[in-house]
Amino acid sequence: MNRAEFMEKLRALLADVEDGEREEALNYYEDYFDDAGIENEQQVIESLESPEKVAKIIKEGLSDSEGEQGEFSETGFSGYGDRDKEEVG
């Protein structure tokens, strides 16, 4: 799988997410790939594991945030209720 395929699959998996939230998530991951550079594209894909996993993390973060804003990180989206979780970095 390459970046384009990963992002296309992620977009499809987030089709049921509000437009603004979906675009924010997709922009975040596009920027994440850009920051890593084309030479690290495969490493990024491996670290994210799968579009399905990323979509699940985003959706869980959105449902857990209870109207509060959350944040995106290299491990995905998390609501503020997840702040005490250890971040992978």
C-alpha positions in Angstrom: 0.0 0.0 0.0 1.3 3.5 -0.8 0.3 6.9 0.6 -2.4 7.6 -2.0 -4.0 4.2 -1.4 -3.8 4.7 2.4 -5.4 8.1 2.2 -8.1 7.0 -0.2 -9.1 4.1 2.1 -9.0 6.4 5.1 -11.3 8.9 3.4 -13.8 6.1 2.5 -13.7 4.8 6.1 -14.4 8.3 7.5 -17.4 8.9 5.1 -19.8 8.8 8.1 -17.9 11.4 10.1 -19.0 15.1 10.0 -17.4 16.9 7.0 -15.3 19.3 9.1 -14.0 16.6 11.4 -13.2 14.3 8.5 -11.3 17.1 6.6 -9.4 18.0 9.7 -8.3 14.4 10.2 -7.4 13.9 6.5 -5.4 17.1 6.5 -3.6 16.1 9.6 -2.5 12.8 8.1 -1.6 14.4 4.7 0.6 16.8 6.7 2.1 13.9 8.7 3.1 12.2 5.4 4.5 15.5 4.1 6.5 16.1 7.2 8.0 12.6 7.1 9.0 13.0 3.4 8.5 10.7 0.5 11.6 8.6 1.5 9.8 7.7 4.8 6.4 7.1 3.4 6.5 3.3 4.0 7.7 3.8 7.6 4.7 6.1 8.2 2.3 3.5 6.8 3.9 0.8 8.9 3.7 2.9 12.1 0.1 3.8 11.5 -0.6 0.1 10.7 -3.7 0.4 8.6 -6.4 2.9 7.5 -8.9 0.9 9.4 -7.0 1.3 12.7 -6.6 5.0 12.1 -10.3 5.5 11.3 -11.2 3.5 14.5 -9.0 5.7 16.6 -10.4 8.9 15.1 -14.0 7.7 15.6 -13.4 6.6 19.1 -11.8 9.9 19.9 -14.7 11.8 18.5 -17.3 9.8 20.4 -15.3 10.0 23.7 -14.8 13.8 23.5 -18.5 14.5 24.5 -18.6 17.8 22.7 -15.1 18.9 23.8 -12.4 19.5 21.2 -9.8 16.7 20.8 -6.4 16.7 19.2 -4.6 14.8 16.5 -1.2 13.2 17.1 1.0 10.7 15.3 -0.9 8.0 17.2 -4.3 9.3 16.0 -7.1 11.4 17.3 -7.8 11.6 21.0 -10.3 13.5 23.1 -9.3 15.4 26.1 -10.5 12.6 28.3 -7.5 10.6 27.0 -4.8 13.1 28.2 -3.6 10.8 30.9 -2.7 8.0 28.4 0.9 7.6 27.7 1.8 8.9 24.2 3.9 6.9 21.8 6.6 9.0 20.3 
